[in-house]
């Protein structure tokens, strides 16, 4: 009897110990999510300071730091059209303390580069869409057109006579023009530059006739009358230019092109951490003060679910990959 009781006591203690150990094994995962973040977080931006993705990242970082009571720093890793930053982020620990801001470039690069050291879908886990940056079709005042329909008619009547500038081969601005050419069935010459500023300078000087420009670069010149704005590439009108029709509604049905950025984490990051970051990004990006400040900088904040961004990324990769192959676009 006594032995049986002893055996039961030993067994009970053993089971209790297993329970405690089991709980201890699970504890770090739950504690990690509940405490996240309990130290500094860095956001890798794969472009130089001052661009639309960087400005958006800094605005969001400031609000996350206020919400968390932890430092949130921006780590600019520019180079190779966004590849350098992606390579660094893909190798980062998957603990939620390194966030990567991917952009439209990362949906185009797979079609331009056959050998990449990372896979934007497999090596990262989506967290939230970040912002869209409207792309505006602008023309030099000397071009005798006042809307998209007239531009298409003029381009068809003068094949190969029109030139458009861009910030470089394979970028969002270049691809916006190639999509226009494809849907409108027009022949126009591409003149690539190293950045938006020199591309805009030559448009203002009349060396080229049109450009699909990011809104912040184009708007000051549209407002002073130095350029004409014919349409915005977004699926719906932009809050930045509510009076400007979309290119689709003003003569080119099916046209849709805009720049974007989103927040992702290295693959394997705990689901609880992904969910926490998604919820907190939603909180800060919904703040009216930040939304207004970002809109002034040309960014329309659009938080969403991880699943929504995963679908968007897949769609963008297919869309731009097809265009790159058909137009035989090569990287710089």
C-alpha positions, -999 to +999 in steps of 0.1 A: +000+000+000+028+023+011+048+015-021+018+021-043+013+055-027+050+063-031+048+053-068+018+075-073+036+104-056+067+100-077+045+097-109+026+128-099+058+148-093+072+135-127+040+146-145+041+179-128+077+184-138+069+175-174+041+200-173+063+227-160+090+218-186+065+217-214+052+251-203+087+264-201+093+253-237+062+271-249+067+301-227+094+318-248+072+318-279+042+334-261+064+357-240+081+369-272+048+379-288+034+394-256+066+414-249+072+424-285+089+447-289+110+450-258+141+465-275+150+487-305+135+478-339+151+487-373+133+492-405+154+485-436+146+509-465+162+497-497+165+533-512+184+565-503+170+590-478+144+615-490+125+593-515+088+584-511+095+550-495+120+565-471+097+594-461+068+569-455+091+547-434+103+576-413+067+588-406+056+553-396+087+547-375+082+578-355+046+568-346+056+532-338+083+545-315+057+566-297+033+536-294+059+511-283+081+533-261+111+517-280+135+532-305+126+525-342+154+534-365+156+536-403+185+517-420+189+529-456+205+501-476+203+515-512+216+499-543+208+478-573+172+491-575+162+477-542+181+444-543+208+453-518+183+461-490+163+429-497+194+408-495+203+422-461+167+419-448+164+383-460+194+372-439+182+391-407+170+372-376+133+363-379+124+377-345+104+408-356+132+433-348+141+438-385+113+450-407+117+454-444+100+479-466+096+463-500+083+483-530+069+479-565+105+473-576+105+440-558+076+427-580+095+437-612+130+426-603+123+388-606+115+394-643+146+415-649+171+394-630+173+357-634+196+350-605+187+366-571+200+355-537+165+359-522+129+352-532+105+381-523+076+357-517+094+327-500+121+345-479+096+370-464+063+369-446+038+397-455+027+420-427+008+449-442+004+471-472+020+505-465+012+532-490+005+540-526+023+568-545+002+582-574+018+583-608+008+613-629+010+615-667+024+650-674+033+667-707+053+697-718+029+727-726+042+727-762+025+694-769-008+701-785-029+678-764-052+684-734-064+649-724-055+612-727-076+606-758-059+635-776-025+622-766-032+587-779-045+602-812-015+624-816+009+595-808-008+573-834-006+601-860+031+606-852+046+572-846+081+573-830+080+611-828+072+614-790+098+608-763+092+601-727+117+604-698+120+581-668+141+577-637+157+546-651+152+513-670+127+489-653+115+513-626+079+520-618+079+552-638+093+535-669+069+506-666+039+529-663+048+543-697+054+509-712+020+498-700+004+529-716+022+521-749+010+485-747-027+493-740-029+523-764-009+506-792+014+536-797+051+539-805+070+563-783+107+566-775+121+559-740+148+582-726+161+568-693+179+591-667+196+583-634+168+595-612+136+615-613+152+650-610+172+649-643+143+632-660+120+661-649+146+687-658+146+676-694+109+674-696+106+710-683+132+720-709+113+704-737+140+678-746+113+652-741+075+656-744+060+636-716+066+616-684+048+593-661+060+610-629+056+603-592+031+629-579+055+648-555+080+655-584+053+666-608+028+686-587+048+718-581+053+722-619+017+714-627+005+740-602+028+767-617+016+758-652+050+746-664+035+711-671+001+698-681-014+669-661-035+646-682-044+618-658-034+598-627-025+561-630-042+549-598-074+527-600-094+556-585-088+594-583-061+605-559-068+626-528-037+646-539-054+657-572-092+650-568-100+670-599-077+650-621-093+620-638-077+586-638-061+575-671-086+546-673-116+568-671-102+595-695-097+573-725-076+541-717-099+515-700-080+489-680-050+511-673-037+509-637-002+518-625+010+533-593+040+529-570+036+513-536+054+501-505+046+474-479+060+460-447+073+424-445+094+404-421+120+376-427+103+342-432+098+321-401+089+351-379+064+338-352+028+343-362+020+361-330+047+387-337+034+392-373-001+397-359+011+422-333+031+442-359+001+442-383-023+455-356+002+482-345+009+493-381-029+496-386-032+518-355-005+542-365-013+544-402-049+552-393-040+583-373-054+614-391-023+635-383+001+610-399-023+603-429-024+641-436+013+645-433+021+616-456-005+628-481+014+661-483+045+641-491+027+622-519+019+590-500-016+576-494-014+553-464-033+521-469-029+495-440-043+460-446-041+424-437-011+401-445-033+381-468-044+412-487-008+422-494+002+386-503-025+386-530-014+421-542+023+410-545+014+379-565-008+399-589+019+426-593+047+400-600+025+384-627+014+417-643+049+433-645+066+401-654+043+398-684+050+434-695+088+431-691+088+400-713+065+414-740+083+448-741+117+431-739+127+455-710+162+451-696+176+464-663+203+492-663 
